[in-house]
């Protein structure tokens, strides 16, 4: 795994590059986009399981990437995509596959629709479309302000958010009704997520709010590429639009079964 910074007109984006398997050199490179909070480091265990070349990018304001330039308007997913798209076009001059998870799904969809000729296949790993009646509550509460506090309260608050994302949805609804059927990751994995999230504290709120406001259903219906949509059992939504074209394959498996998930995604990308 190699680390690099990609210059764009709006700042630098940090990325992690994996060479893959030389026997799979004919496959297009895979661009990977992570969830929030955190960074592309959260995708490394999945990234190294793929045979094709891959580039996992820290989204703007996350991990070691520069934030979006300050503006008067609240940023949209299109604003985040602008920097990511520019970095992709500077790095690759060939067709690509795109993988996104949760917040990264939105950027992946936007790139797939903007670059419909360049993007060959799309993986949407945990699409997480909020119900309309939940939207105002999620916008208000899902991404609190983690401004550094002299007493260190922001450290504990960040840890609790990262931990409880695995246990509840939304993470702040800590009751039996909102319990997820998944467990905690290892202590090391949780620590890594917390540390990457602390680096991303300023970028978390604008990215999450943009992700919740993004019209995933319209973007899905506009997409021209074959897509693989994955979810754990608690995240499957009956009101996802029916995709007759492009062909979309559903996959449901526990998110902690990394080998099974990676194998299924790889089979789709290598087909």
Buried (B, 14 or more C-beta within 10 A) or exposed (E): EEEEBBEBEBBBBBBBBBEBEEEBEEBBBBBBBBBBBBBBBBBBEBBEBBBBBBBBBBBBBBBBBBBBEEEEEEBBBBBBBBBBBBBBEEBBEEBBBBBBBBBBBBBBBBBBBEBEEBBBBBBBBBBBBBEEEEEEEBBEEBBBEBEEEEEEEBBEBBBBBBBBBBBBBBBBEEEEEBEBEBEEBEEEEBEBBBBBBBBBBBBBBBBBBBBBBBEBEEBBEEBEBBBBBBBBEEBEEEEBEEBEEBEBBEBEBBBEEEEEBBEBBBEBBEE
